[in-house]
Amino acid sequence: MSESDKEKGLSNTSITENENINLYPISNEPQGFWDRYNPARIPCFKDSFLYGIGSGVTVTFLSSVFSSHRGIKSADFGIITFALVAGCYWPICTYNKQVQDKKIKMVMDAQVAEMNRRTKEELSKINKQPPN
């Protein structure tokens, strides 16, 4: 074990600094226009727009069927509902995704710390045994 490992302790290393985990760099270079400006790569884009479209269509249908407002007014209600639902759900979804990512990172760091602890125990057992 090197001096730097002893100083900072194996259980305190992060995932990117750990030699027990192989992290391979993945190239995220966009190749073309749609790779560069792909809405599917935007976090929570799909969920918020689907909820917005579904609620807008539902409000448009219900307001045209069950009220005296026909046609243009119902479409206005649907568009306003779409904008409100999509605009309000996006930050909520983004916050939930950030919280989930932090929890995943904490679990992964705990697993790395446990793996380092076990490796350290195994190394200490090997160093204490006399050679055959």
Secondary structure, 3 states (H helix, E strand, C coil): CCHHHHHHCHHHCCCCCCCCCCCCCCCCCCCCHHHHCCHHHCCCHHHHHHHHHHHHHHHHHHHHHHCCCCCHHHHHHHHHHHHHHHHHHHHHHHHHHHHHHHHHHHHHHHHHHHHHHHHHHHHHHHHHCCCC
